[in-house]
Amino acid sequence: MRIKILICLACAATFLGLSTHAAAQGRVSDKDLQKFMSNMKEDSKNFAEPFKKDLSKSTIRKTSGEKTAKQLADQFPKQVEGMLNQFKSKKNVDTTLPTVYSSYKRLDDYMSKVSPSPKTVDSWSKVKQEMDNITKAFNFTPPA
């Protein structure tokens, strides 16, 4: 009887150890998060210029909407850089992620108003993937 109890305890301990290891593997490391943010900063810079060119050919050209979208495209990489800097120093993005996400959503809305070039679409898809990785890592739920 004691042998069965010992075997059961050993199995339970093994399962507990495996589940803890699996949970630890599911978390994104700080180093990877920092790399996502750094990549997003660079990709958002690469996105800005082709996006602004696409705006000048779009139906919102020469309107306040074009001006706002261009300002947002210039501002977005700076916001991402601010988020990266906060993460480097404090290991959190509580105050910066909501702002970055808001600008991201506004830019995403503008993308639907523009006929983006393949280069713009490619750059934006990278930004979208990185934003998805970051929001998942921080369990960020966007405001409704």
The first five atom37 places (N, CA, C, CB, O) and aatype in JSON, in Angstrom:
{
  "aatype": [12, 1, 9, 11, 9, 10, 9, 4, 10, 0, 4, 0, 0, 16, 13, 10, 7, 10, 15, 16, 8, 0, 0, 0, 5, 7, 1, 19, 15, 3, 11, 3, 10, 5, 11, 13, 12, 15, 2, 12, 11, 6, 3, 15, 11, 2, 13, 0, 6, 14, 13, 11, 11, 3, 10, 15, 11, 15, 16, 9, 1, 11, 16, 15, 7, 6, 11, 16, 0, 11, 5, 10, 0, 3, 5, 13, 14, 11, 5, 19, 6, 7, 12, 10, 2, 5, 13, 11, 15, 11, 11, 2, 19, 3, 16, 16, 10, 14, 16, 19, 18, 15, 15, 18, 11, 1, 10, 3, 3, 18, 12, 15, 11, 19, 15, 14, 15, 14, 11, 16, 19, 3, 15, 17, 15, 11, 19, 11, 5, 6, 12, 3, 2, 9, 16, 11, 0, 13, 2, 13, 16, 14, 14, 0],
  "atom_mask": [
    [1, 1, 1, 1, 1],
    [1, 1, 1, 1, 1],
    [1, 1, 1, 1, 1],
    [1, 1, 1, 1, 1],
    [1, 1, 1, 1, 1],
    [1, 1, 1, 1, 1],
    [1, 1, 1, 1, 1],
    [1, 1, 1, 1, 1],
    [1, 1, 1, 1, 1],
    [1, 1, 1, 1, 1],
    [1, 1, 1, 1, 1],
    [1, 1, 1, 1, 1],
    [1, 1, 1, 1, 1],
    [1, 1, 1, 1, 1],
    [1, 1, 1, 1, 1],
    [1, 1, 1, 1, 1],
    [1, 1, 1, 0, 1],
    [1, 1, 1, 1, 1],
    [1, 1, 1, 1, 1],
    [1, 1, 1, 1, 1],
    [1, 1, 1, 1, 1],
    [1, 1, 1, 1, 1],
    [1, 1, 1, 1, 1],
    [1, 1, 1, 1, 1],
    [1, 1, 1, 1, 1],
    [1, 1, 1, 0, 1],
    [1, 1, 1, 1, 1],
    [1, 1, 1, 1, 1],
    [1, 1, 1, 1, 1],
    [1, 1, 1, 1, 1],
    [1, 1, 1, 1, 1],
    [1, 1, 1, 1, 1],
    [1, 1, 1, 1, 1],
    [1, 1, 1, 1, 1],
    [1, 1, 1, 1, 1],
    [1, 1, 1, 1, 1],
    [1, 1, 1, 1, 1],
    [1, 1, 1, 1, 1],
    [1, 1, 1, 1, 1],
    [1, 1, 1, 1, 1],
    [1, 1, 1, 1, 1],
    [1, 1, 1, 1, 1],
    [1, 1, 1, 1, 1],
    [1, 1, 1, 1, 1],
    [1, 1, 1, 1, 1],
    [1, 1, 1, 1, 1],
    [1, 1, 1, 1, 1],
    [1, 1, 1, 1, 1],
    [1, 1, 1, 1, 1],
    [1, 1, 1, 1, 1],
    [1, 1, 1, 1, 1],
    [1, 1, 1, 1, 1],
    [1, 1, 1, 1, 1],
    [1, 1, 1, 1, 1],
    [1, 1, 1, 1, 1],
    [1, 1, 1, 1, 1],
    [1, 1, 1, 1, 1],
    [1, 1, 1, 1, 1],
    [1, 1, 1, 1, 1],
    [1, 1, 1, 1, 1],
    [1, 1, 1, 1, 1],
    [1, 1, 1, 1, 1],
    [1, 1, 1, 1, 1],
    [1, 1, 1, 1, 1],
    [1, 1, 1, 0, 1],
    [1, 1, 1, 1, 1],
    [1, 1, 1, 1, 1],
    [1, 1, 1, 1, 1],
    [1, 1, 1, 1, 1],
    [1, 1, 1, 1, 1],
    [1, 1, 1, 1, 1],
    [1, 1, 1, 1, 1],
    [1, 1, 1, 1, 1],
    [1, 1, 1, 1, 1],
    [1, 1, 1, 1, 1],
    [1, 1, 1, 1, 1],
    [1, 1, 1, 1, 1],
    [1, 1, 1, 1, 1],
    [1, 1, 1, 1, 1],
    [1, 1, 1, 1, 1],
    [1, 1, 1, 1, 1],
    [1, 1, 1, 0, 1],
    [1, 1, 1, 1, 1],
    [1, 1, 1, 1, 1],
    [1, 1, 1, 1, 1],
    [1, 1, 1, 1, 1],
    [1, 1, 1, 1, 1],
    [1, 1, 1, 1, 1],
    [1, 1, 1, 1, 1],
    [1, 1, 1, 1, 1],
    [1, 1, 1, 1, 1],
    [1, 1, 1, 1, 1],
    [1, 1, 1, 1, 1],
    [1, 1, 1, 1, 1],
    [1, 1, 1, 1, 1],
    [1, 1, 1, 1, 1],
    [1, 1, 1, 1, 1],
    [1, 1, 1, 1, 1],
    [1, 1, 1, 1, 1],
    [1, 1, 1, 1, 1],
    [1, 1, 1, 1, 1],
    [1, 1, 1, 1, 1],
    [1, 1, 1, 1, 1],
    [1, 1, 1, 1, 1],
    [1, 1, 1, 1, 1],
    [1, 1, 1, 1, 1],
    [1, 1, 1, 1, 1],
    [1, 1, 1, 1, 1],
    [1, 1, 1, 1, 1],
    [1, 1, 1, 1, 1],
    [1, 1, 1, 1, 1],
    [1, 1, 1, 1, 1],
    [1, 1, 1, 1, 1],
    [1, 1, 1, 1, 1],
    [1, 1, 1, 1, 1],
    [1, 1, 1, 1, 1],
    [1, 1, 1, 1, 1],
    [1, 1, 1, 1, 1],
    [1, 1, 1, 1, 1],
    [1, 1, 1, 1, 1],
    [1, 1, 1, 1, 1],
    [1, 1, 1, 1, 1],
    [1, 1, 1, 1, 1],
    [1, 1, 1, 1, 1],
    [1, 1, 1, 1, 1],
    [1, 1, 1, 1, 1],
    [1, 1, 1, 1, 1],
    [1, 1, 1, 1, 1],
    [1, 1, 1, 1, 1],
    [1, 1, 1, 1, 1],
    [1, 1, 1, 1, 1],
    [1, 1, 1, 1, 1],
    [1, 1, 1, 1, 1],
    [1, 1, 1, 1, 1],
    [1, 1, 1, 1, 1],
    [1, 1, 1, 1, 1],
    [1, 1, 1, 1, 1],
    [1, 1, 1, 1, 1],
    [1, 1, 1, 1, 1],
    [1, 1, 1, 1, 1],
    [1, 1, 1, 1, 1],
    [1, 1, 1, 1, 1],
    [1, 1, 1, 1, 1],
    [1, 1, 1, 1, 1]
  ],
  "atom_positions": [
    [[0.82, -1.19, 0.0], [0.0, 0.0, 0.0], [0.86, 1.26, 0.0], [-0.93, -0.01, 1.2], [0.59, 2.22, -0.72]],
    [[1.92, 1.24, 0.83], [2.81, 2.41, 0.89], [3.49, 2.66, -0.46], [3.86, 2.21, 1.98], [3.72, 3.81, -0.83]],
    [[3.8, 1.6, -1.18], [4.46, 1.74, -2.48], [3.52, 2.45, -3.45], [4.89, 0.36, -3.04], [3.96, 3.31, -4.21]],
    [[2.24, 2.11, -3.44], [1.26, 2.76, -4.32], [1.15, 4.24, -3.99], [-0.12, 2.08, -4.19], [1.07, 5.08, -4.89]],
    [[1.15, 4.57, -2.71], [1.07, 5.98, -2.29], [2.31, 6.73, -2.76], [0.91, 6.08, -0.75], [2.21, 7.85, -3.26]],
    [[3.48, 6.12, -2.59], [4.72, 6.75, -3.02], [4.74, 6.94, -4.54], [5.92, 5.91, -2.58], [5.21, 7.97, -5.02]],
    [[4.24, 5.97, -5.27], [4.19, 6.09, -6.74], [3.23, 7.22, -7.14], [3.74, 4.74, -7.38], [3.54, 8.01, -8.03]],
    [[2.09, 7.29, -6.48], [1.13, 8.35, -6.77], [1.72, 9.73, -6.46], [-0.17, 8.14, -5.95], [1.56, 10.66, -7.24]],
    [[2.4, 9.85, -5.34], [3.04, 11.12, -4.99], [4.13, 11.49, -5.99], [3.63, 11.04, -3.57], [4.28, 12.66, -6.36]],
    [[4.9, 10.5, -6.43], [5.95, 10.76, -7.41], [5.35, 11.22, -8.74], [6.81, 9.49, -7.63], [5.86, 12.14, -9.38]],
    [[4.25, 10.58, -9.14], [3.57, 10.99, -10.39], [3.02, 12.41, -10.27], [2.42, 10.01, -10.74], [3.14, 13.21, -11.19]],
    [[2.41, 12.71, -9.14], [1.86, 14.05, -8.92], [2.96, 15.11, -8.95], [1.12, 14.11, -7.57], [2.79, 16.17, -9.55]],
    [[4.06, 14.81, -8.32], [5.19, 15.75, -8.31], [5.73, 15.95, -9.73], [6.32, 15.24, -7.38], [6.08, 17.07, -10.11]],
    [[5.79, 14.88, -10.5], [6.27, 14.98, -11.88], [5.33, 15.85, -12.71], [6.39, 13.58, -12.51], [5.78, 16.73, -13.44]],
    [[4.02, 15.61, -12.6], [3.05, 16.43, -13.34], [3.12, 17.88, -12.92], [1.64, 15.89, -13.14], [3.06, 18.78, -13.77]],
    [[3.25, 18.13, -11.65], [3.35, 19.5, -11.16], [4.59, 20.19, -11.72], [3.38, 19.53, -9.62], [4.53, 21.35, -12.12]],
    [[5.69, 19.48, -11.74], [6.93, 20.03, -12.3], [6.81, 20.31, -13.79], [0.0, 0.0, 0.0], [7.3, 21.34, -14.27]],
    [[6.16, 19.43, -14.53], [5.98, 19.63, -15.96], [5.06, 20.81, -16.25], [5.43, 18.37, -16.6], [5.32, 21.59, -17.16]],
    [[3.99, 20.94, -15.49], [3.05, 22.04, -15.75], [3.68, 23.38, -15.41], [1.77, 21.84, -14.94], [3.41, 24.37, -16.1]],
    [[4.5, 23.45, -14.37], [5.19, 24.69, -14.02], [6.19, 25.06, -15.11], [5.92, 24.55, -12.66], [6.31, 26.23, -15.47]],
    [[6.89, 24.06, -15.63], [7.85, 24.3, -16.71], [7.13, 24.78, -17.97], [8.67, 23.02, -17.0], [7.61, 25.7, -18.64]],
    [[6.0, 24.18, -18.3], [5.24, 24.59, -19.48], [4.72, 26.0, -19.34], [4.08, 23.63, -19.73], [4.74, 26.76, -20.31]],
    [[4.27, 26.37, -18.16], [3.78, 27.74, -17.94], [4.9, 28.74, -18.08], [3.13, 27.87, -16.55], [4.7, 29.82, -18.63]],
    [[6.08, 28.4, -17.58], [7.22, 29.32, -17.69], [7.63, 29.5, -19.15], [8.4, 28.8, -16.86], [8.05, 30.59, -19.54]],
    [[7.51, 28.45, -19.95], [7.86, 28.55, -21.36], [6.88, 29.44, -22.11], [7.92, 27.17, -22.0], [7.25, 30.05, -23.11]],
    [[5.62, 29.53, -21.66], [4.59, 30.3, -22.33], [4.78, 31.8, -22.17], [0.0, 0.0, 0.0], [4.27, 32.56, -22.99]],
    [[5.47, 32.25, -21.15], [5.69, 33.67, -20.9], [6.8, 34.17, -21.8], [6.02, 33.93, -19.42], [7.82, 33.51, -21.97]],
    [[6.58, 35.35, -22.36], [7.59, 35.97, -23.21], [8.63, 36.61, -22.3], [6.96, 37.03, -24.19], [8.28, 37.3, -21.34]],
    [[9.89, 36.39, -22.6], [10.96, 36.95, -21.77], [11.04, 38.46, -21.96], [12.31, 36.29, -22.11], [10.6, 39.01, -22.97]],
    [[11.62, 39.13, -20.96], [11.82, 40.58, -21.05], [12.69, 40.94, -22.25], [12.46, 41.11, -19.75], [12.46, 41.95, -22.91]],
    [[13.67, 40.11, -22.51], [14.56, 40.36, -23.64], [13.78, 40.29, -24.96], [15.71, 39.33, -23.65], [13.99, 41.12, -25.85]],
    [[12.88, 39.31, -25.08], [12.06, 39.2, -26.29], [11.08, 40.36, -26.41], [11.31, 37.87, -26.31], [10.87, 40.89, -27.5]],
    [[10.48, 40.75, -25.29], [9.57, 41.89, -25.31], [10.29, 43.16, -25.75], [8.94, 42.1, -23.94], [9.77, 43.95, -26.54]],
    [[11.48, 43.35, -25.25], [12.28, 44.51, -25.62], [12.58, 44.47, -27.12], [13.59, 44.57, -24.8], [12.57, 45.5, -27.8]],
    [[12.85, 43.28, -27.64], [13.14, 43.13, -29.07], [11.88, 43.4, -29.9], [13.68, 41.71, -29.37], [11.96, 44.04, -30.95]],
    [[10.71, 42.93, -29.44], [9.45, 43.23, -30.15], [9.26, 44.74, -30.25], [8.25, 42.58, -29.42], [8.91, 45.26, -31.31]],
    [[9.47, 45.43, -29.15], [9.28, 46.88, -29.13], [10.3, 47.59, -30.01], [9.36, 47.41, -27.7], [9.97, 48.55, -30.71]],
    [[11.52, 47.12, -29.97], [12.56, 47.71, -30.8], [12.25, 47.49, -32.29], [13.94, 47.11, -30.44], [12.39, 48.4, -33.1]],
    [[11.83, 46.29, -32.62], [11.44, 45.99, -34.0], [10.24, 46.85, -34.43], [11.09, 44.49, -34.16], [10.19, 47.36, -35.55]],
    [[9.3, 47.0, -33.52], [8.11, 47.79, -33.83], [8.48, 49.25, -34.07], [7.09, 47.68, -32.68], [7.91, 49.91, -34.94]],
    [[9.42, 49.75, -33.29], [9.88, 51.13, -33.49], [10.46, 51.29, -34.89], [10.94, 51.51, -32.41], [10.11, 52.23, -35.6]],
    [[11.34, 50.38, -35.28], [11.96, 50.45, -36.61], [10.93, 50.24, -37.72], [13.06, 49.4, -36.72], [10.95, 50.95, -38.73]],
    [[10.05, 49.27, -37.54], [9.04, 49.0, -38.57], [8.05, 50.15, -38.7], [8.31, 47.72, -38.26], [7.57, 50.42, -39.8]],
    [[7.74, 50.81, -37.61], [6.82, 51.95, -37.7], [7.49, 53.13, -38.39], [6.33, 52.36, -36.3], [6.82, 53.91, -39.06]],
    [[8.8, 53.27, -38.23], [9.54, 54.3, -38.98], [9.52, 53.98, -40.46], [11.0, 54.42, -38.47], [9.32, 54.86, -41.3]],
    [[9.73, 52.7, -40.79], [9.71, 52.27, -42.19], [8.32, 52.41, -42.81], [10.18, 50.82, -42.3], [8.19, 52.57, -44.02]],
    [[7.3, 52.34, -41.99], [5.92, 52.48, -42.44], [5.56, 53.92, -42.76], [4.97, 51.93, -41.4], [4.8, 54.18, -43.69]],
    [[6.09, 54.86, -42.01], [5.65, 56.26, -42.07], [5.79, 56.89, -43.46], [6.43, 57.08, -41.08], [4.82, 57.47, -43.96]],
    [[6.93, 56.78, -44.08], [7.15, 57.46, -45.36], [6.27, 56.92, -46.49], [8.61, 57.34, -45.76], [5.61, 57.71, -47.17]],
    [[6.22, 55.6, -46.71], [5.33, 55.11, -47.77], [3.86, 55.41, -47.47], [5.52, 53.62, -47.96], [3.07, 55.66, -48.39]],
    [[3.49, 55.38, -46.2], [2.11, 55.69, -45.82], [1.77, 57.13, -46.18], [1.89, 55.45, -44.31], [0.7, 57.41, -46.71]],
    [[2.68, 58.05, -45.87], [2.44, 59.46, -46.18], [2.35, 59.69, -47.69], [3.57, 60.33, -45.58], [1.56, 60.52, -48.14]],
    [[3.13, 58.96, -48.47], [3.02, 59.05, -49.93], [1.66, 58.54, -50.4], [4.15, 58.25, -50.61], [1.03, 59.13, -51.27]],
    [[1.22, 57.44, -49.8], [-0.09, 56.89, -50.16], [-1.21, 57.86, -49.8], [-0.32, 55.54, -49.45], [-2.2, 57.96, -50.52]],
    [[-1.06, 58.56, -48.68], [-2.06, 59.55, -48.28], [-2.2, 60.65, -49.32], [-1.7, 60.15, -46.92], [-3.31, 61.11, -49.6]],
    [[-1.08, 61.08, -49.89], [-1.11, 62.17, -50.86], [-1.78, 61.76, -52.17], [0.3, 62.66, -51.14], [-2.08, 62.61, -53.0]],
    [[-2.02, 60.46, -52.35], [-2.71, 59.96, -53.55], [-4.12, 59.47, -53.22], [-1.9, 58.82, -54.18], [-4.83, 58.99, -54.1]],
    [[-4.51, 59.59, -51.97], [-5.78, 59.01, -51.53], [-6.93, 60.01, -51.69], [-5.68, 58.56, -50.08], [-6.74, 61.15, -52.09]],
    [[-8.11, 59.54, -51.37], [-9.3, 60.4, -51.45], [-9.33, 61.44, -50.33], [-10.57, 59.56, -51.39], [-10.11, 62.39, -50.41]],
    [[-8.51, 61.28, -49.3], [-8.48, 62.29, -48.23], [-7.35, 63.29, -48.41], [-8.35, 61.61, -46.87], [-7.06, 64.08, -47.51]],
    [[-6.7, 63.26, -49.59], [-5.59, 64.19, -49.84], [-6.08, 65.62, -49.74], [-4.97, 63.93, -51.24], [-7.23, 65.94, -50.05]],
    [[-5.19, 66.47, -49.29], [-5.43, 67.9, -49.14], [-6.61, 68.22, -48.21], [-5.68, 68.52, -50.5], [-7.31, 69.22, -48.38]],
    [[-6.81, 67.35, -47.22], [-7.84, 67.6, -46.21], [-7.18, 67.58, -44.84], [-8.98, 66.53, -46.29], [-6.0, 67.24, -44.69]],
    [[-7.96, 67.95, -43.85], [-7.44, 67.89, -42.48], [-7.16, 66.44, -42.08], [-8.43, 68.54, -41.49], [-6.3, 66.18, -41.24]],
    [[-7.89, 65.5, -42.67], [-7.66, 64.09, -42.4], [-6.28, 63.64, -42.83], [0.0, 0.0, 0.0], [-5.63, 62.87, -42.13]],
    [[-5.82, 64.12, -43.99], [-4.47, 63.79, -44.46], [-3.43, 64.37, -43.5], [-4.24, 64.33, -45.89], [-2.47, 63.69, -43.14]],
    [[-3.64, 65.61, -43.09], [-2.7, 66.25, -42.18], [-2.62, 65.49, -40.86], [-3.1, 67.72, -41.92], [-1.54, 65.24, -40.34]],
    [[-3.77, 65.13, -40.32], [-3.82, 64.39, -39.06], [-3.14, 63.03, -39.2], [-5.28, 64.21, -38.6], [-2.39, 62.62, -38.31]],
    [[-3.41, 62.33, -40.29], [-2.82, 61.0, -40.5], [-1.3, 61.1, -40.63], [-3.42, 60.34, -41.75], [-0.59, 60.23, -40.12]],
    [[-0.8, 62.12, -41.3], [0.64, 62.29, -41.44], [1.29, 62.58, -40.09], [0.96, 63.42, -42.43], [2.35, 62.05, -39.77]],
    [[0.64, 63.43, -39.3], [1.17, 63.73, -37.97], [1.2, 62.47, -37.11], [0.33, 64.83, -37.28], [2.15, 62.23, -36.37]],
    [[0.14, 61.69, -37.21], [0.05, 60.44, -36.45], [1.14, 59.46, -36.88], [-1.33, 59.81, -36.62], [1.74, 58.78, -36.04]],
    [[1.4, 59.38, -38.18], [2.45, 58.48, -38.7], [3.83, 58.92, -38.2], [2.43, 58.46, -40.24], [4.69, 58.07, -37.94]],
    [[4.04, 60.22, -38.06], [5.32, 60.72, -37.52], [5.42, 60.52, -36.01], [5.49, 62.2, -37.86], [6.5, 60.26, -35.48]],
    [[4.3, 60.65, -35.34], [4.25, 60.57, -33.87], [4.35, 59.13, -33.37], [2.95, 61.21, -33.36], [4.93, 58.88, -32.31]],
    [[3.79, 58.19, -34.12], [3.7, 56.8, -33.68], [5.06, 56.18, -33.33], [3.02, 55.98, -34.74], [5.18, 55.58, -32.27]],
    [[6.09, 56.29, -34.19], [7.39, 55.71, -33.8], [7.96, 56.31, -32.53], [8.39, 55.88, -34.93], [8.63, 55.63, -31.76]],
    [[7.7, 57.59, -32.3], [8.18, 58.24, -31.08], [7.45, 57.68, -29.86], [7.98, 59.77, -31.16], [8.05, 57.49, -28.8]],
    [[6.16, 57.41, -30.0], [5.41, 56.82, -28.9], [5.92, 55.4, -28.59], [3.9, 56.78, -29.23], [6.06, 55.02, -27.43]],
    [[6.19, 54.65, -29.64], [6.72, 53.29, -29.46], [8.08, 53.35, -28.77], [6.83, 52.55, -30.82], [8.39, 52.53, -27.9]],
    [[8.9, 54.32, -29.17], [10.2, 54.5, -28.52], [10.03, 54.85, -27.04], [11.01, 55.6, -29.23], [10.79, 54.36, -26.2]],
    [[9.06, 55.68, -26.72], [8.77, 56.01, -25.32], [8.36, 54.77, -24.54], [0.0, 0.0, 0.0], [8.75, 54.59, -23.38]],
    [[7.55, 53.91, -25.17], [7.12, 52.67, -24.53], [8.33, 51.77, -24.29], [6.06, 51.93, -25.39], [8.47, 51.18, -23.22]],
    [[9.2, 51.68, -25.28], [10.41, 50.88, -25.15], [11.29, 51.4, -24.02], [11.2, 50.87, -26.47], [11.8, 50.62, -23.22]],
    [[11.47, 52.69, -23.94], [12.31, 53.29, -22.89], [11.7, 53.04, -21.5], [12.47, 54.8, -23.12], [12.43, 52.74, -20.55]],
    [[10.38, 53.16, -21.4], [9.74, 52.89, -20.11], [9.94, 51.42, -19.72], [8.23, 53.23, -20.16], [10.21, 51.11, -18.56]],
    [[9.81, 50.54, -20.71], [9.99, 49.12, -20.41], [11.42, 48.82, -19.97], [9.64, 48.28, -21.63], [11.64, 48.05, -19.04]],
    [[12.38, 49.44, -20.63], [13.78, 49.23, -20.26], [14.05, 49.66, -18.82], [14.7, 50.0, -21.2], [14.8, 49.0, -18.1]],
    [[13.44, 50.76, -18.4], [13.74, 51.27, -17.06], [12.84, 50.68, -15.97], [13.61, 52.77, -17.05], [13.3, 50.47, -14.85]],
    [[11.58, 50.41, -16.28], [10.65, 49.98, -15.23], [10.07, 48.58, -15.43], [9.53, 50.95, -15.15], [9.37, 48.07, -14.55]],
    [[10.35, 47.96, -16.57], [9.83, 46.63, -16.9], [8.31, 46.58, -16.92], [10.34, 45.62, -15.9], [7.71, 45.54, -16.67]],
    [[7.68, 47.72, -17.21], [6.24, 47.74, -17.44], [5.91, 48.8, -18.48], [5.46, 48.02, -16.11], [6.74, 49.66, -18.8]],
    [[4.71, 48.72, -19.01], [4.26, 49.68, -20.02], [2.84, 50.16, -19.69], [4.31, 49.04, -21.44], [2.06, 50.49, -20.59]],
    [[2.53, 50.18, -18.41], [1.17, 50.5, -17.97], [0.67, 51.84, -18.5], [1.12, 50.51, -16.48], [-0.49, 51.96, -18.87]],
    [[1.52, 52.85, -18.53], [1.07, 54.17, -18.95], [1.27, 54.41, -20.44], [1.81, 55.24, -18.17], [0.56, 55.23, -21.03]],
    [[2.2, 53.72, -21.07], [2.49, 53.99, -22.47], [1.75, 53.09, -23.45], [3.95, 53.87, -22.71], [1.4, 53.53, -24.55]],
    [[1.5, 51.84, -23.09], [0.83, 50.92, -24.02], [-0.56, 51.41, -24.44], [0.72, 49.55, -23.39], [-0.88, 51.32, -25.62]],
    [[-1.39, 51.92, -23.54], [-2.71, 52.41, -23.99], [-2.59, 53.54, -25.03], [-3.52, 52.91, -22.79], [-3.38, 53.58, -25.98]],
    [[-1.64, 54.43, -24.86], [-1.45, 55.53, -25.81], [-0.97, 54.99, -27.15], [-0.45, 56.56, -25.27], [-1.48, 55.39, -28.2]],
    [[0.01, 54.1, -27.12], [0.53, 53.5, -28.35], [-0.59, 52.74, -29.07], [1.72, 52.56, -28.05], [-0.73, 52.83, -30.29]],
    [[-1.37, 52.0, -28.3], [-2.45, 51.22, -28.91], [-3.5, 52.12, -29.54], [-3.09, 50.31, -27.86], [-4.03, 51.81, -30.61]],
    [[-3.82, 53.22, -28.89], [-4.8, 54.16, -29.44], [-4.32, 54.72, -30.79], [-5.05, 55.32, -28.45], [-5.1, 54.78, -31.74]],
    [[-3.07, 55.11, -30.86], [-2.51, 55.62, -32.12], [-2.48, 54.52, -33.17], [-1.09, 56.18, -31.9], [-2.76, 54.76, -34.35]],
    [[-2.14, 53.33, -32.75], [-2.11, 52.17, -33.65], [-3.5, 51.95, -34.27], [-1.66, 50.89, -32.89], [-3.61, 51.74, -35.48]],
    [[-4.53, 51.99, -33.46], [-5.89, 51.78, -33.97], [-6.29, 52.89, -34.93], [-6.9, 51.7, -32.81], [-6.93, 52.64, -35.95]],
    [[-5.9, 54.13, -34.62], [-6.22, 55.24, -35.52], [-5.51, 55.08, -36.85], [-5.83, 56.58, -34.88], [-6.11, 55.33, -37.9]],
    [[-4.25, 54.67, -36.82], [-3.52, 54.42, -38.07], [-4.14, 53.26, -38.84], [-2.05, 54.14, -37.78], [-4.23, 53.31, -40.07]],
    [[-4.56, 52.25, -38.13], [-5.21, 51.11, -38.79], [-6.5, 51.56, -39.49], [-5.51, 49.99, -37.75], [-6.81, 51.09, -40.58]],
    [[-7.24, 52.46, -38.85], [-8.45, 53.02, -39.48], [-8.1, 53.8, -40.74], [-9.2, 53.92, -38.49], [-8.79, 53.7, -41.75]],
    [[-7.02, 54.58, -40.68], [-6.59, 55.33, -41.87], [-6.16, 54.39, -42.99], [-5.44, 56.28, -41.51], [-6.35, 54.7, -44.17]],
    [[-5.59, 53.26, -42.64], [-5.17, 52.3, -43.67], [-6.36, 51.85, -44.51], [-4.48, 51.09, -43.03], [-6.2, 51.54, -45.69]],
    [[-7.54, 51.79, -43.91], [-8.72, 51.39, -44.66], [-9.26, 52.52, -45.54], [-9.81, 50.92, -43.71], [-10.06, 52.27, -46.44]],
    [[-8.82, 53.75, -45.3], [-9.26, 54.9, -46.1], [-8.3, 55.2, -47.25], [-9.4, 56.13, -45.21], [-8.58, 56.05, -48.09]],
    [[-7.19, 54.5, -47.27], [-6.14, 54.74, -48.25], [-6.0, 53.48, -49.11], [-4.77, 55.11, -47.56], [-6.28, 52.38, -48.64]],
    [[-5.59, 53.64, -50.33], [-5.23, 52.48, -51.13], [-3.73, 52.28, -50.96], [-5.62, 52.66, -52.67], [-2.93, 52.81, -51.72]],
    [[-3.36, 51.51, -49.94], [-1.93, 51.42, -49.6], [-1.13, 50.63, -50.64], [-1.75, 50.77, -48.23], [-1.63, 49.69, -51.26]],
    [[0.09, 51.06, -50.81], [1.01, 50.36, -51.7], [1.44, 49.05, -51.04], [2.25, 51.24, -52.04], [1.3, 48.9, -49.82]],
    [[1.96, 48.12, -51.81], [2.45, 46.86, -51.21], [3.5, 47.1, -50.12], [3.03, 45.97, -52.29], [3.53, 46.38, -49.11]],
    [[4.36, 48.09, -50.32], [5.39, 48.39, -49.31], [4.74, 48.84, -48.01], [6.36, 49.48, -49.83], [5.17, 48.44, -46.93]],
    [[3.7, 49.68, -48.11], [2.99, 50.15, -46.91], [2.29, 49.0, -46.21], [1.97, 51.25, -47.28], [2.34, 48.88, -44.99]],
    [[1.64, 48.15, -46.99], [0.93, 46.99, -46.43], [1.91, 46.06, -45.72], [0.18, 46.21, -47.54], [1.63, 45.57, -44.62]],
    [[3.06, 45.83, -46.35], [4.07, 44.95, -45.74], [4.59, 45.53, -44.43], [5.24, 44.73, -46.71], [4.69, 44.82, -43.43]],
    [[4.92, 46.82, -44.43], [5.41, 47.47, -43.21], [4.36, 47.43, -42.12], [5.82, 48.92, -43.5], [4.67, 47.15, -40.96]],
    [[3.12, 47.71, -42.48], [2.04, 47.75, -41.49], [1.76, 46.36, -40.93], [0.77, 48.33, -42.11], [1.46, 46.22, -39.75]],
    [[1.85, 45.33, -41.77], [1.59, 43.97, -41.26], [2.63, 43.58, -40.21], [1.6, 42.95, -42.42], [2.31, 42.85, -39.27]],
    [[3.86, 44.04, -40.36], [4.88, 43.78, -39.35], [4.53, 44.49, -38.04], [6.27, 44.23, -39.85], [4.65, 43.91, -36.96]],
    [[4.11, 45.74, -38.15], [3.72, 46.51, -36.96], [2.54, 45.82, -36.27], [3.34, 47.98, -37.34], [2.52, 45.7, -35.04]],
    [[1.58, 45.36, -37.05], [0.4, 44.69, -36.48], [0.79, 43.43, -35.72], [-0.6, 44.35, -37.58], [0.28, 43.17, -34.63]],
    [[1.69, 42.64, -36.3], [2.12, 41.41, -35.64], [2.86, 41.71, -34.34], [3.02, 40.59, -36.58], [2.66, 41.03, -33.33]],
    [[3.71, 42.73, -34.37], [4.45, 43.09, -33.16], [3.5, 43.63, -32.09], [5.53, 44.14, -33.49], [3.66, 43.34, -30.9]],
    [[2.51, 44.43, -32.5], [1.53, 44.94, -31.54], [0.75, 43.78, -30.93], [0.56, 45.94, -32.22], [0.47, 43.77, -29.73]],
    [[0.41, 42.81, -31.74], [-0.3, 41.64, -31.25], [0.54, 40.89, -30.22], [-0.68, 40.71, -32.41], [0.03, 40.48, -29.17]],
    [[1.81, 40.7, -30.51], [2.71, 40.02, -29.57], [2.81, 40.78, -28.24], [4.12, 39.87, -30.18], [2.78, 40.18, -27.17]],
    [[2.93, 42.09, -28.33], [3.09, 42.92, -27.13], [1.81, 42.92, -26.29], [3.47, 44.35, -27.51], [1.86, 42.76, -25.07]],
    [[0.66, 43.11, -26.95], [-0.6, 43.15, -26.19], [-0.89, 41.79, -25.53], [-1.77, 43.55, -27.11], [-1.41, 41.75, -24.42]],
    [[-0.56, 40.72, -26.2], [-0.75, 39.38, -25.6], [0.18, 39.18, -24.42], [-0.52, 38.28, -26.65], [-0.23, 38.64, -23.39]],
    [[1.42, 39.6, -24.56], [2.4, 39.4, -23.49], [2.01, 40.15, -22.22], [3.79, 39.86, -23.95], [2.27, 39.68, -21.11]],
    [[1.38, 41.31, -22.37], [0.97, 42.1, -21.21], [-0.5, 41.9, -20.85], [1.23, 43.58, -21.48], [-1.03, 42.6, -19.98]],
    [[-1.16, 40.95, -21.5], [-2.59, 40.71, -21.27], [-3.38, 42.0, -21.37], [-2.81, 40.05, -19.89], [-4.29, 42.25, -20.57]],
    [[-3.03, 42.82, -22.35], [-3.68, 44.12, -22.55], [-5.01, 43.92, -23.26], [-2.78, 45.08, -23.35], [-5.07, 43.33, -24.33]],
    [[-6.06, 44.43, -22.65], [-7.37, 44.4, -23.26], [-7.68, 45.81, -23.71], [-8.45, 43.85, -22.29], [-7.83, 46.71, -22.88]],
    [[-7.8, 46.01, -25.03], [-8.08, 47.37, -25.52], [-9.43, 47.87, -25.01], [-8.06, 47.39, -27.05], [-10.37, 47.09, -24.85]],
    [[-9.52, 49.17, -24.77], [-10.8, 49.72, -24.36], [-11.83, 49.58, -25.47], [-10.66, 51.18, -23.97], [-11.5, 49.67, -26.65]],
    [[-13.05, 49.37, -25.08], [-14.13, 49.17, -26.08], [-14.57, 50.45, -26.71], [-15.32, 48.5, -25.45], [-15.45, 50.45, -27.56]]
  ]
}
